[in-house]
Amino acid sequence: MKLLENQRLAAITAYLTERAVSERILDGRVEAFSCKRAGDDKKLFKKLEAQYNDELATSPSSLTSQLGALSDAGTRRLLIDLIATLNASFPDYDFSSLRPEQFTREPNSGIVARAINRQLSDLTQTFLDQVWAAVEDAVGLADCDVYSYVPDLDSDPFSADGCLWSFNYFFVNKHLKRIVYFTCVARSKYSRYDESFDDDDDDDFRIRGDHPSSTGGGFFDDDDQLHGAHHHPDDAMDDDDDDIDD
């Protein structure tokens, strides 16, 4: 999966990184990926495709989930794309052992947006409005299927000490062959041991240069207005070899 440069999403991710809100610390990211496979993605696809075909040969009737029947090639491609997206966003973890039943198809993007807004209700409506405008611009919500991932709370980045809740949503636009991944973890402020972190760090979160989404320049001011980040239509990827079905 190729991470697509998008300054608006990068600014949102920077704002949601280690953000103190009341008694919680939020750590979120919103990233856009091309579904074009290359290198490790191709190896992952071949490995998992072979694994799923072996499983189908022994128990074809049991391999169904909300993603669809694993006997369908489109379902297998979708599952592998979701796994590859998690691997790309969290390169220190390996999600290749995830099962189809750990993913859920959501009714529609509107319901998901309202659920996310409730989880992030301590942030300003101005900020949330700009989040959804950026996501809409990146992926076209009306044309998306939305999936969620249920963490195993054991061996992934959502199982850290003090975790209160987390969400993981994938907005999949098959026509654009693009996925926007929106995740956030909230943990108790009192689980932290870094005394240098305090609420003063809320001011003007700028894009961190070491963040994988960082393209530089964008930040939110005290009124949660985005400055210095512009979407470039030329960021759209070459989809000739992409693998999501229309």
Residue, then its C-alpha position, 0 to 999 in steps of 0.5 A: m500500500k502506498l501512503l499518499e501525500n496529503q497535507r490536510l490529513a497530515a495536519i489532522t494527524a499531527y493535531l491528534t498525536e499525543r493530544a491531552v483532552s481532559e483526563r485522556i490522551l488521544d493518539g489518532r491518525v488519518e491516512a490515505f493509501s493507494c491500493k496499488r501493490a508493490g514489493d512487500d505487498k505483493k509478497l503478502f498477497k501471494k502468501l495470504e492468497a495461498q493460505y486462504n486457498d489451502e483453508l478453502a480446500t479443507s473447510p470451504s463452508s466455514l470461511t464467511s464473514q461480514l466481508g463476504a465469502l472467502s471463496d470469492a476472490g474479491t473478498r480475499r483481495l479486500l481482506i488482504d488490502l485491509i491487512a496491508t493498510l494496517n501493516a503500512s500504518f504500523p510498520d512495527y507490527d504484523f497484522s497478517s494473522l488477522r482473521p476475516e471475522q475481526f473486520t465488520r462492514e459498517p452500514n454507511s459512512g454517515i453512521v460511522a462519522r457520527a460515531i467518530n464525532r461522539q468519540l471525539s466530542d471533546l474536540t471542537q466542532t470546527f476541527l471535526d468539520q475540517v476533518w470530514a471535509a479533508v476525508e471527503d476530499a481524499v476519498g469521496l465518502a458517498d462512494c465508499d464502503v466502510y469497514s471497522y477492525v476489532p482489535d485483539l487487545d493482546s498484541d497490537p498497538f491498541s492494547a497499550d496499558g491504560c487504553l480506554w477505547s479505540f476505533n479503526y475505520f477503513f473508508v474504501n473507494k473501489h473506483l478510486k482504488r484508495i483507502v482512508y484509514f482513520t484510527c484513534v486510541a484514548r488512554s488514561k492520562y494517569s498511565r503516562y510516566d512522561e512528566s514533561f507532557d502537560d496541557d500546554d502542548d495543546d497549542d498549535f500542533r504542527i506536523r511532526g517531521d518524523h511522522p510518516s504522514s508528514t509533508g510539512g507546513g500545516f497546523f491548527d491554530d487556537d481556534d482549530q483553523l487549519h493553516g498552511a496545508h493545501h490539497h493537491p489534485d495531482d496527488a492522485m496515484d497511478d491506478d493502472d495496476d491497482d487490485i481493488d475490483d470496480 
